[in-house]
Amino acid sequence: MAEVRGCDLPEDLYYLIERHVWAKPLEGDLVRLGMTTVAAKLSGENIGAVTVSEHKIGREVRQGESVATVESSKFVGPVPAPVGGVLLRGNERLEMDPYLVATDPYGEGWIAELRATAWESEKGALATGADGIAAYRAELEAEDISCA
């Protein structure tokens, strides 16, 4: 795991950097998604709810379209899908403990899973690996964002 300006960023994930969300391919065309530590920091300390758009379960969402909403004392906003696909489910653990998106964003704090419809073509728009971390570093430096 890389640390950039105090923010943890695993190198094996795919990032939609400007929206601070990640995608992780699982088996087949299944993709798990969530917020980065950067998004959690920008959202504020007191995350009170993470709500997956129930009316979108079973429906196709486009890359960049909201699949969930995060509410904190400082922020209410969308969680966009890093890739398009059919939204399968949200992380039920977040109903009881929404703060998991801040304390374990790449593990138990994942937000949703979808069946990607164009993974091979859309993943090219995402940053990953050492080059992705370097691009994320440049974005955080340009925006003067840190998690420390």
Chimera marker file (.cmm) of the C-alpha trace (Angstrom):
<marker_set name="trace">
<marker id="1" x="0.000" y="0.000" z="0.000" r="1" g="1" b="0" radius="0.5"/>
<marker id="2" x="1.339" y="3.401" z="-0.954" r="1" g="1" b="0" radius="0.5"/>
<marker id="3" x="1.050" y="6.417" z="1.317" r="1" g="1" b="0" radius="0.5"/>
<marker id="4" x="0.640" y="9.735" z="-0.459" r="1" g="1" b="0" radius="0.5"/>
<marker id="5" x="0.389" y="12.912" z="1.632" r="1" g="1" b="0" radius="0.5"/>
<marker id="6" x="-0.851" y="10.799" z="4.551" r="1" g="1" b="0" radius="0.5"/>
<marker id="7" x="-3.477" y="9.022" z="2.420" r="1" g="1" b="0" radius="0.5"/>
<marker id="8" x="-3.382" y="5.237" z="1.987" r="1" g="1" b="0" radius="0.5"/>
<marker id="9" x="-3.728" y="4.152" z="-1.655" r="1" g="1" b="0" radius="0.5"/>
<marker id="10" x="-3.389" y="0.462" z="-2.578" r="1" g="1" b="0" radius="0.5"/>
<marker id="11" x="-1.562" y="0.013" z="-5.884" r="1" g="1" b="0" radius="0.5"/>
<marker id="12" x="-3.776" y="-2.901" z="-6.997" r="1" g="1" b="0" radius="0.5"/>
<marker id="13" x="-6.983" y="-0.847" z="-7.248" r="1" g="1" b="0" radius="0.5"/>
<marker id="14" x="-8.305" y="1.217" z="-10.164" r="1" g="1" b="0" radius="0.5"/>
<marker id="15" x="-8.988" y="4.875" z="-9.315" r="1" g="1" b="0" radius="0.5"/>
<marker id="16" x="-11.268" y="7.504" z="-10.761" r="1" g="1" b="0" radius="0.5"/>
<marker id="17" x="-8.942" y="10.080" z="-9.241" r="1" g="1" b="0" radius="0.5"/>
<marker id="18" x="-10.958" y="13.261" z="-9.658" r="1" g="1" b="0" radius="0.5"/>
<marker id="19" x="-13.928" y="11.615" z="-7.877" r="1" g="1" b="0" radius="0.5"/>
<marker id="20" x="-11.843" y="9.778" z="-5.225" r="1" g="1" b="0" radius="0.5"/>
<marker id="21" x="-13.427" y="6.372" z="-5.783" r="1" g="1" b="0" radius="0.5"/>
<marker id="22" x="-11.915" y="2.977" z="-6.537" r="1" g="1" b="0" radius="0.5"/>
<marker id="23" x="-12.809" y="-0.221" z="-8.344" r="1" g="1" b="0" radius="0.5"/>
<marker id="24" x="-11.510" y="-3.714" z="-7.668" r="1" g="1" b="0" radius="0.5"/>
<marker id="25" x="-12.161" y="-6.485" z="-10.180" r="1" g="1" b="0" radius="0.5"/>
<marker id="26" x="-13.263" y="-9.702" z="-8.487" r="1" g="1" b="0" radius="0.5"/>
<marker id="27" x="-14.094" y="-12.950" z="-10.287" r="1" g="1" b="0" radius="0.5"/>
<marker id="28" x="-15.653" y="-12.861" z="-13.720" r="1" g="1" b="0" radius="0.5"/>
<marker id="29" x="-17.086" y="-9.435" z="-14.464" r="1" g="1" b="0" radius="0.5"/>
<marker id="30" x="-17.865" y="-8.635" z="-10.812" r="1" g="1" b="0" radius="0.5"/>
<marker id="31" x="-16.403" y="-5.341" z="-9.563" r="1" g="1" b="0" radius="0.5"/>
<marker id="32" x="-16.395" y="-3.980" z="-6.006" r="1" g="1" b="0" radius="0.5"/>
<marker id="33" x="-16.233" y="-0.228" z="-5.491" r="1" g="1" b="0" radius="0.5"/>
<marker id="34" x="-15.713" y="2.246" z="-2.716" r="1" g="1" b="0" radius="0.5"/>
<marker id="35" x="-14.346" y="5.598" z="-1.602" r="1" g="1" b="0" radius="0.5"/>
<marker id="36" x="-10.665" y="6.317" z="-1.061" r="1" g="1" b="0" radius="0.5"/>
<marker id="37" x="-9.177" y="7.572" z="2.192" r="1" g="1" b="0" radius="0.5"/>
<marker id="38" x="-9.014" y="10.928" z="0.412" r="1" g="1" b="0" radius="0.5"/>
<marker id="39" x="-12.807" y="10.970" z="-0.055" r="1" g="1" b="0" radius="0.5"/>
<marker id="40" x="-13.313" y="9.983" z="3.568" r="1" g="1" b="0" radius="0.5"/>
<marker id="41" x="-11.051" y="12.824" z="4.717" r="1" g="1" b="0" radius="0.5"/>
<marker id="42" x="-12.817" y="15.346" z="2.483" r="1" g="1" b="0" radius="0.5"/>
<marker id="43" x="-16.214" y="14.120" z="3.717" r="1" g="1" b="0" radius="0.5"/>
<marker id="44" x="-15.401" y="14.963" z="7.314" r="1" g="1" b="0" radius="0.5"/>
<marker id="45" x="-14.895" y="13.065" z="10.512" r="1" g="1" b="0" radius="0.5"/>
<marker id="46" x="-18.503" y="12.255" z="11.366" r="1" g="1" b="0" radius="0.5"/>
<marker id="47" x="-19.877" y="10.046" z="8.608" r="1" g="1" b="0" radius="0.5"/>
<marker id="48" x="-23.454" y="9.352" z="9.618" r="1" g="1" b="0" radius="0.5"/>
<marker id="49" x="-24.838" y="7.413" z="6.659" r="1" g="1" b="0" radius="0.5"/>
<marker id="50" x="-23.873" y="5.679" z="3.450" r="1" g="1" b="0" radius="0.5"/>
<marker id="51" x="-26.945" y="4.864" z="1.403" r="1" g="1" b="0" radius="0.5"/>
<marker id="52" x="-26.841" y="2.778" z="-1.761" r="1" g="1" b="0" radius="0.5"/>
<marker id="53" x="-29.465" y="3.874" z="-4.284" r="1" g="1" b="0" radius="0.5"/>
<marker id="54" x="-31.980" y="1.039" z="-3.763" r="1" g="1" b="0" radius="0.5"/>
<marker id="55" x="-33.970" y="2.006" z="-6.857" r="1" g="1" b="0" radius="0.5"/>
<marker id="56" x="-30.840" y="1.305" z="-8.935" r="1" g="1" b="0" radius="0.5"/>
<marker id="57" x="-30.287" y="-2.254" z="-7.654" r="1" g="1" b="0" radius="0.5"/>
<marker id="58" x="-30.642" y="-4.558" z="-10.656" r="1" g="1" b="0" radius="0.5"/>
<marker id="59" x="-30.364" y="-1.667" z="-13.092" r="1" g="1" b="0" radius="0.5"/>
<marker id="60" x="-27.498" y="-0.523" z="-15.256" r="1" g="1" b="0" radius="0.5"/>
<marker id="61" x="-25.521" y="2.533" z="-14.147" r="1" g="1" b="0" radius="0.5"/>
<marker id="62" x="-23.076" y="4.416" z="-16.336" r="1" g="1" b="0" radius="0.5"/>
<marker id="63" x="-19.478" y="5.187" z="-15.444" r="1" g="1" b="0" radius="0.5"/>
<marker id="64" x="-19.550" y="8.312" z="-13.251" r="1" g="1" b="0" radius="0.5"/>
<marker id="65" x="-23.226" y="7.917" z="-12.291" r="1" g="1" b="0" radius="0.5"/>
<marker id="66" x="-24.042" y="7.942" z="-8.573" r="1" g="1" b="0" radius="0.5"/>
<marker id="67" x="-24.608" y="4.575" z="-6.900" r="1" g="1" b="0" radius="0.5"/>
<marker id="68" x="-24.718" y="5.824" z="-3.307" r="1" g="1" b="0" radius="0.5"/>
<marker id="69" x="-24.861" y="8.898" z="-1.110" r="1" g="1" b="0" radius="0.5"/>
<marker id="70" x="-22.533" y="9.720" z="1.778" r="1" g="1" b="0" radius="0.5"/>
<marker id="71" x="-23.739" y="11.979" z="4.575" r="1" g="1" b="0" radius="0.5"/>
<marker id="72" x="-21.550" y="13.526" z="7.226" r="1" g="1" b="0" radius="0.5"/>
<marker id="73" x="-21.643" y="16.599" z="9.412" r="1" g="1" b="0" radius="0.5"/>
<marker id="74" x="-19.630" y="18.395" z="6.707" r="1" g="1" b="0" radius="0.5"/>
<marker id="75" x="-20.804" y="16.854" z="3.435" r="1" g="1" b="0" radius="0.5"/>
<marker id="76" x="-23.696" y="15.225" z="1.611" r="1" g="1" b="0" radius="0.5"/>
<marker id="77" x="-22.824" y="13.944" z="-1.806" r="1" g="1" b="0" radius="0.5"/>
<marker id="78" x="-22.787" y="11.175" z="-4.368" r="1" g="1" b="0" radius="0.5"/>
<marker id="79" x="-20.497" y="8.193" z="-4.730" r="1" g="1" b="0" radius="0.5"/>
<marker id="80" x="-20.015" y="7.742" z="-8.490" r="1" g="1" b="0" radius="0.5"/>
<marker id="81" x="-19.411" y="4.385" z="-10.146" r="1" g="1" b="0" radius="0.5"/>
<marker id="82" x="-15.823" y="4.178" z="-11.424" r="1" g="1" b="0" radius="0.5"/>
<marker id="83" x="-17.095" y="1.848" z="-14.178" r="1" g="1" b="0" radius="0.5"/>
<marker id="84" x="-20.500" y="1.133" z="-15.632" r="1" g="1" b="0" radius="0.5"/>
<marker id="85" x="-22.514" y="-2.001" z="-15.025" r="1" g="1" b="0" radius="0.5"/>
<marker id="86" x="-25.532" y="-3.545" z="-13.387" r="1" g="1" b="0" radius="0.5"/>
<marker id="87" x="-25.656" y="-2.570" z="-9.706" r="1" g="1" b="0" radius="0.5"/>
<marker id="88" x="-25.992" y="-5.815" z="-7.747" r="1" g="1" b="0" radius="0.5"/>
<marker id="89" x="-25.854" y="-4.837" z="-4.090" r="1" g="1" b="0" radius="0.5"/>
<marker id="90" x="-24.692" y="-2.453" z="-1.458" r="1" g="1" b="0" radius="0.5"/>
<marker id="91" x="-22.591" y="-3.273" z="1.584" r="1" g="1" b="0" radius="0.5"/>
<marker id="92" x="-25.144" y="-4.030" z="4.305" r="1" g="1" b="0" radius="0.5"/>
<marker id="93" x="-22.537" y="-3.575" z="7.055" r="1" g="1" b="0" radius="0.5"/>
<marker id="94" x="-22.564" y="0.164" z="6.330" r="1" g="1" b="0" radius="0.5"/>
<marker id="95" x="-26.144" y="0.415" z="7.595" r="1" g="1" b="0" radius="0.5"/>
<marker id="96" x="-24.930" y="-0.391" z="11.120" r="1" g="1" b="0" radius="0.5"/>
<marker id="97" x="-21.484" y="1.194" z="10.861" r="1" g="1" b="0" radius="0.5"/>
<marker id="98" x="-21.217" y="3.822" z="8.097" r="1" g="1" b="0" radius="0.5"/>
<marker id="99" x="-17.891" y="4.993" z="9.502" r="1" g="1" b="0" radius="0.5"/>
<marker id="100" x="-16.289" y="1.852" z="8.007" r="1" g="1" b="0" radius="0.5"/>
<marker id="101" x="-15.899" y="3.872" z="4.788" r="1" g="1" b="0" radius="0.5"/>
<marker id="102" x="-13.379" y="5.986" z="6.712" r="1" g="1" b="0" radius="0.5"/>
<marker id="103" x="-11.743" y="3.393" z="8.976" r="1" g="1" b="0" radius="0.5"/>
<marker id="104" x="-11.487" y="0.514" z="6.475" r="1" g="1" b="0" radius="0.5"/>
<marker id="105" x="-12.342" y="1.928" z="3.028" r="1" g="1" b="0" radius="0.5"/>
<marker id="106" x="-10.543" y="-0.799" z="1.062" r="1" g="1" b="0" radius="0.5"/>
<marker id="107" x="-11.772" y="-3.700" z="3.201" r="1" g="1" b="0" radius="0.5"/>
<marker id="108" x="-14.999" y="-3.909" z="5.173" r="1" g="1" b="0" radius="0.5"/>
<marker id="109" x="-15.945" y="-0.345" z="4.157" r="1" g="1" b="0" radius="0.5"/>
<marker id="110" x="-16.534" y="-1.087" z="0.459" r="1" g="1" b="0" radius="0.5"/>
<marker id="111" x="-19.753" y="0.484" z="-0.826" r="1" g="1" b="0" radius="0.5"/>
<marker id="112" x="-21.250" y="-1.567" z="-3.659" r="1" g="1" b="0" radius="0.5"/>
<marker id="113" x="-20.742" y="-4.340" z="-6.175" r="1" g="1" b="0" radius="0.5"/>
<marker id="114" x="-21.733" y="-4.338" z="-9.812" r="1" g="1" b="0" radius="0.5"/>
<marker id="115" x="-21.483" y="-6.586" z="-12.825" r="1" g="1" b="0" radius="0.5"/>
<marker id="116" x="-19.321" y="-4.550" z="-15.192" r="1" g="1" b="0" radius="0.5"/>
<marker id="117" x="-20.648" y="-4.255" z="-18.728" r="1" g="1" b="0" radius="0.5"/>
<marker id="118" x="-17.580" y="-2.663" z="-20.339" r="1" g="1" b="0" radius="0.5"/>
<marker id="119" x="-14.696" y="-3.287" z="-17.947" r="1" g="1" b="0" radius="0.5"/>
<marker id="120" x="-12.055" y="-3.769" z="-20.641" r="1" g="1" b="0" radius="0.5"/>
<marker id="121" x="-12.825" y="-0.463" z="-22.344" r="1" g="1" b="0" radius="0.5"/>
<marker id="122" x="-13.625" y="1.619" z="-19.241" r="1" g="1" b="0" radius="0.5"/>
<marker id="123" x="-10.707" y="0.534" z="-17.057" r="1" g="1" b="0" radius="0.5"/>
<marker id="124" x="-8.425" y="2.494" z="-19.389" r="1" g="1" b="0" radius="0.5"/>
<marker id="125" x="-9.908" y="5.714" z="-17.997" r="1" g="1" b="0" radius="0.5"/>
<marker id="126" x="-8.862" y="4.689" z="-14.479" r="1" g="1" b="0" radius="0.5"/>
<marker id="127" x="-5.468" y="5.036" z="-12.797" r="1" g="1" b="0" radius="0.5"/>
<marker id="128" x="-3.761" y="1.952" z="-11.352" r="1" g="1" b="0" radius="0.5"/>
<marker id="129" x="-0.383" y="0.612" z="-10.292" r="1" g="1" b="0" radius="0.5"/>
<marker id="130" x="2.697" y="2.763" z="-9.753" r="1" g="1" b="0" radius="0.5"/>
<marker id="131" x="1.674" y="5.144" z="-12.557" r="1" g="1" b="0" radius="0.5"/>
<marker id="132" x="-1.765" y="5.520" z="-10.974" r="1" g="1" b="0" radius="0.5"/>
<marker id="133" x="-0.268" y="6.350" z="-7.593" r="1" g="1" b="0" radius="0.5"/>
<marker id="134" x="2.001" y="8.931" z="-9.238" r="1" g="1" b="0" radius="0.5"/>
<marker id="135" x="-1.016" y="10.499" z="-10.958" r="1" g="1" b="0" radius="0.5"/>
<marker id="136" x="-2.943" y="10.525" z="-7.669" r="1" g="1" b="0" radius="0.5"/>
<marker id="137" x="0.065" y="12.175" z="-5.963" r="1" g="1" b="0" radius="0.5"/>
<marker id="138" x="0.081" y="14.901" z="-8.633" r="1" g="1" b="0" radius="0.5"/>
<marker id="139" x="-3.653" y="15.512" z="-8.120" r="1" g="1" b="0" radius="0.5"/>
<marker id="140" x="-3.325" y="15.737" z="-4.324" r="1" g="1" b="0" radius="0.5"/>
<marker id="141" x="-0.377" y="18.096" z="-4.608" r="1" g="1" b="0" radius="0.5"/>
<marker id="142" x="-2.149" y="20.284" z="-7.171" r="1" g="1" b="0" radius="0.5"/>
<marker id="143" x="-5.247" y="20.508" z="-4.966" r="1" g="1" b="0" radius="0.5"/>
<marker id="144" x="-3.183" y="20.761" z="-1.727" r="1" g="1" b="0" radius="0.5"/>
<marker id="145" x="-5.040" y="17.800" z="-0.183" r="1" g="1" b="0" radius="0.5"/>
<marker id="146" x="-3.606" y="15.604" z="2.549" r="1" g="1" b="0" radius="0.5"/>
<marker id="147" x="-5.064" y="13.051" z="4.919" r="1" g="1" b="0" radius="0.5"/>
<marker id="148" x="-2.721" y="13.839" z="7.803" r="1" g="1" b="0" radius="0.5"/>
<link id1="1" id2="2" r="1" g="1" b="0" radius="0.2"/>
<link id1="2" id2="3" r="1" g="1" b="0" radius="0.2"/>
<link id1="3" id2="4" r="1" g="1" b="0" radius="0.2"/>
<link id1="4" id2="5" r="1" g="1" b="0" radius="0.2"/>
<link id1="5" id2="6" r="1" g="1" b="0" radius="0.2"/>
<link id1="6" id2="7" r="1" g="1" b="0" radius="0.2"/>
<link id1="7" id2="8" r="1" g="1" b="0" radius="0.2"/>
<link id1="8" id2="9" r="1" g="1" b="0" radius="0.2"/>
<link id1="9" id2="10" r="1" g="1" b="0" radius="0.2"/>
<link id1="10" id2="11" r="1" g="1" b="0" radius="0.2"/>
<link id1="11" id2="12" r="1" g="1" b="0" radius="0.2"/>
<link id1="12" id2="13" r="1" g="1" b="0" radius="0.2"/>
<link id1="13" id2="14" r="1" g="1" b="0" radius="0.2"/>
<link id1="14" id2="15" r="1" g="1" b="0" radius="0.2"/>
<link id1="15" id2="16" r="1" g="1" b="0" radius="0.2"/>
<link id1="16" id2="17" r="1" g="1" b="0" radius="0.2"/>
<link id1="17" id2="18" r="1" g="1" b="0" radius="0.2"/>
<link id1="18" id2="19" r="1" g="1" b="0" radius="0.2"/>
<link id1="19" id2="20" r="1" g="1" b="0" radius="0.2"/>
<link id1="20" id2="21" r="1" g="1" b="0" radius="0.2"/>
<link id1="21" id2="22" r="1" g="1" b="0" radius="0.2"/>
<link id1="22" id2="23" r="1" g="1" b="0" radius="0.2"/>
<link id1="23" id2="24" r="1" g="1" b="0" radius="0.2"/>
<link id1="24" id2="25" r="1" g="1" b="0" radius="0.2"/>
<link id1="25" id2="26" r="1" g="1" b="0" radius="0.2"/>
<link id1="26" id2="27" r="1" g="1" b="0" radius="0.2"/>
<link id1="27" id2="28" r="1" g="1" b="0" radius="0.2"/>
<link id1="28" id2="29" r="1" g="1" b="0" radius="0.2"/>
<link id1="29" id2="30" r="1" g="1" b="0" radius="0.2"/>
<link id1="30" id2="31" r="1" g="1" b="0" radius="0.2"/>
<link id1="31" id2="32" r="1" g="1" b="0" radius="0.2"/>
<link id1="32" id2="33" r="1" g="1" b="0" radius="0.2"/>
<link id1="33" id2="34" r="1" g="1" b="0" radius="0.2"/>
<link id1="34" id2="35" r="1" g="1" b="0" radius="0.2"/>
<link id1="35" id2="36" r="1" g="1" b="0" radius="0.2"/>
<link id1="36" id2="37" r="1" g="1" b="0" radius="0.2"/>
<link id1="37" id2="38" r="1" g="1" b="0" radius="0.2"/>
<link id1="38" id2="39" r="1" g="1" b="0" radius="0.2"/>
<link id1="39" id2="40" r="1" g="1" b="0" radius="0.2"/>
<link id1="40" id2="41" r="1" g="1" b="0" radius="0.2"/>
<link id1="41" id2="42" r="1" g="1" b="0" radius="0.2"/>
<link id1="42" id2="43" r="1" g="1" b="0" radius="0.2"/>
<link id1="43" id2="44" r="1" g="1" b="0" radius="0.2"/>
<link id1="44" id2="45" r="1" g="1" b="0" radius="0.2"/>
<link id1="45" id2="46" r="1" g="1" b="0" radius="0.2"/>
<link id1="46" id2="47" r="1" g="1" b="0" radius="0.2"/>
<link id1="47" id2="48" r="1" g="1" b="0" radius="0.2"/>
<link id1="48" id2="49" r="1" g="1" b="0" radius="0.2"/>
<link id1="49" id2="50" r="1" g="1" b="0" radius="0.2"/>
<link id1="50" id2="51" r="1" g="1" b="0" radius="0.2"/>
<link id1="51" id2="52" r="1" g="1" b="0" radius="0.2"/>
<link id1="52" id2="53" r="1" g="1" b="0" radius="0.2"/>
<link id1="53" id2="54" r="1" g="1" b="0" radius="0.2"/>
<link id1="54" id2="55" r="1" g="1" b="0" radius="0.2"/>
<link id1="55" id2="56" r="1" g="1" b="0" radius="0.2"/>
<link id1="56" id2="57" r="1" g="1" b="0" radius="0.2"/>
<link id1="57" id2="58" r="1" g="1" b="0" radius="0.2"/>
<link id1="58" id2="59" r="1" g="1" b="0" radius="0.2"/>
<link id1="59" id2="60" r="1" g="1" b="0" radius="0.2"/>
<link id1="60" id2="61" r="1" g="1" b="0" radius="0.2"/>
<link id1="61" id2="62" r="1" g="1" b="0" radius="0.2"/>
<link id1="62" id2="63" r="1" g="1" b="0" radius="0.2"/>
<link id1="63" id2="64" r="1" g="1" b="0" radius="0.2"/>
<link id1="64" id2="65" r="1" g="1" b="0" radius="0.2"/>
<link id1="65" id2="66" r="1" g="1" b="0" radius="0.2"/>
<link id1="66" id2="67" r="1" g="1" b="0" radius="0.2"/>
<link id1="67" id2="68" r="1" g="1" b="0" radius="0.2"/>
<link id1="68" id2="69" r="1" g="1" b="0" radius="0.2"/>
<link id1="69" id2="70" r="1" g="1" b="0" radius="0.2"/>
<link id1="70" id2="71" r="1" g="1" b="0" radius="0.2"/>
<link id1="71" id2="72" r="1" g="1" b="0" radius="0.2"/>
<link id1="72" id2="73" r="1" g="1" b="0" radius="0.2"/>
<link id1="73" id2="74" r="1" g="1" b="0" radius="0.2"/>
<link id1="74" id2="75" r="1" g="1" b="0" radius="0.2"/>
<link id1="75" id2="76" r="1" g="1" b="0" radius="0.2"/>
<link id1="76" id2="77" r="1" g="1" b="0" radius="0.2"/>
<link id1="77" id2="78" r="1" g="1" b="0" radius="0.2"/>
<link id1="78" id2="79" r="1" g="1" b="0" radius="0.2"/>
<link id1="79" id2="80" r="1" g="1" b="0" radius="0.2"/>
<link id1="80" id2="81" r="1" g="1" b="0" radius="0.2"/>
<link id1="81" id2="82" r="1" g="1" b="0" radius="0.2"/>
<link id1="82" id2="83" r="1" g="1" b="0" radius="0.2"/>
<link id1="83" id2="84" r="1" g="1" b="0" radius="0.2"/>
<link id1="84" id2="85" r="1" g="1" b="0" radius="0.2"/>
<link id1="85" id2="86" r="1" g="1" b="0" radius="0.2"/>
<link id1="86" id2="87" r="1" g="1" b="0" radius="0.2"/>
<link id1="87" id2="88" r="1" g="1" b="0" radius="0.2"/>
<link id1="88" id2="89" r="1" g="1" b="0" radius="0.2"/>
<link id1="89" id2="90" r="1" g="1" b="0" radius="0.2"/>
<link id1="90" id2="91" r="1" g="1" b="0" radius="0.2"/>
<link id1="91" id2="92" r="1" g="1" b="0" radius="0.2"/>
<link id1="92" id2="93" r="1" g="1" b="0" radius="0.2"/>
<link id1="93" id2="94" r="1" g="1" b="0" radius="0.2"/>
<link id1="94" id2="95" r="1" g="1" b="0" radius="0.2"/>
<link id1="95" id2="96" r="1" g="1" b="0" radius="0.2"/>
<link id1="96" id2="97" r="1" g="1" b="0" radius="0.2"/>
<link id1="97" id2="98" r="1" g="1" b="0" radius="0.2"/>
<link id1="98" id2="99" r="1" g="1" b="0" radius="0.2"/>
<link id1="99" id2="100" r="1" g="1" b="0" radius="0.2"/>
<link id1="100" id2="101" r="1" g="1" b="0" radius="0.2"/>
<link id1="101" id2="102" r="1" g="1" b="0" radius="0.2"/>
<link id1="102" id2="103" r="1" g="1" b="0" radius="0.2"/>
<link id1="103" id2="104" r="1" g="1" b="0" radius="0.2"/>
<link id1="104" id2="105" r="1" g="1" b="0" radius="0.2"/>
<link id1="105" id2="106" r="1" g="1" b="0" radius="0.2"/>
<link id1="106" id2="107" r="1" g="1" b="0" radius="0.2"/>
<link id1="107" id2="108" r="1" g="1" b="0" radius="0.2"/>
<link id1="108" id2="109" r="1" g="1" b="0" radius="0.2"/>
<link id1="109" id2="110" r="1" g="1" b="0" radius="0.2"/>
<link id1="110" id2="111" r="1" g="1" b="0" radius="0.2"/>
<link id1="111" id2="112" r="1" g="1" b="0" radius="0.2"/>
<link id1="112" id2="113" r="1" g="1" b="0" radius="0.2"/>
<link id1="113" id2="114" r="1" g="1" b="0" radius="0.2"/>
<link id1="114" id2="115" r="1" g="1" b="0" radius="0.2"/>
<link id1="115" id2="116" r="1" g="1" b="0" radius="0.2"/>
<link id1="116" id2="117" r="1" g="1" b="0" radius="0.2"/>
<link id1="117" id2="118" r="1" g="1" b="0" radius="0.2"/>
<link id1="118" id2="119" r="1" g="1" b="0" radius="0.2"/>
<link id1="119" id2="120" r="1" g="1" b="0" radius="0.2"/>
<link id1="120" id2="121" r="1" g="1" b="0" radius="0.2"/>
<link id1="121" id2="122" r="1" g="1" b="0" radius="0.2"/>
<link id1="122" id2="123" r="1" g="1" b="0" radius="0.2"/>
<link id1="123" id2="124" r="1" g="1" b="0" radius="0.2"/>
<link id1="124" id2="125" r="1" g="1" b="0" radius="0.2"/>
<link id1="125" id2="126" r="1" g="1" b="0" radius="0.2"/>
<link id1="126" id2="127" r="1" g="1" b="0" radius="0.2"/>
<link id1="127" id2="128" r="1" g="1" b="0" radius="0.2"/>
<link id1="128" id2="129" r="1" g="1" b="0" radius="0.2"/>
<link id1="129" id2="130" r="1" g="1" b="0" radius="0.2"/>
<link id1="130" id2="131" r="1" g="1" b="0" radius="0.2"/>
<link id1="131" id2="132" r="1" g="1" b="0" radius="0.2"/>
<link id1="132" id2="133" r="1" g="1" b="0" radius="0.2"/>
<link id1="133" id2="134" r="1" g="1" b="0" radius="0.2"/>
<link id1="134" id2="135" r="1" g="1" b="0" radius="0.2"/>
<link id1="135" id2="136" r="1" g="1" b="0" radius="0.2"/>
<link id1="136" id2="137" r="1" g="1" b="0" radius="0.2"/>
<link id1="137" id2="138" r="1" g="1" b="0" radius="0.2"/>
<link id1="138" id2="139" r="1" g="1" b="0" radius="0.2"/>
<link id1="139" id2="140" r="1" g="1" b="0" radius="0.2"/>
<link id1="140" id2="141" r="1" g="1" b="0" radius="0.2"/>
<link id1="141" id2="142" r="1" g="1" b="0" radius="0.2"/>
<link id1="142" id2="143" r="1" g="1" b="0" radius="0.2"/>
<link id1="143" id2="144" r="1" g="1" b="0" radius="0.2"/>
<link id1="144" id2="145" r="1" g="1" b="0" radius="0.2"/>
<link id1="145" id2="146" r="1" g="1" b="0" radius="0.2"/>
<link id1="146" id2="147" r="1" g="1" b="0" radius="0.2"/>
<link id1="147" id2="148" r="1" g="1" b="0" radius="0.2"/>
</marker_set>
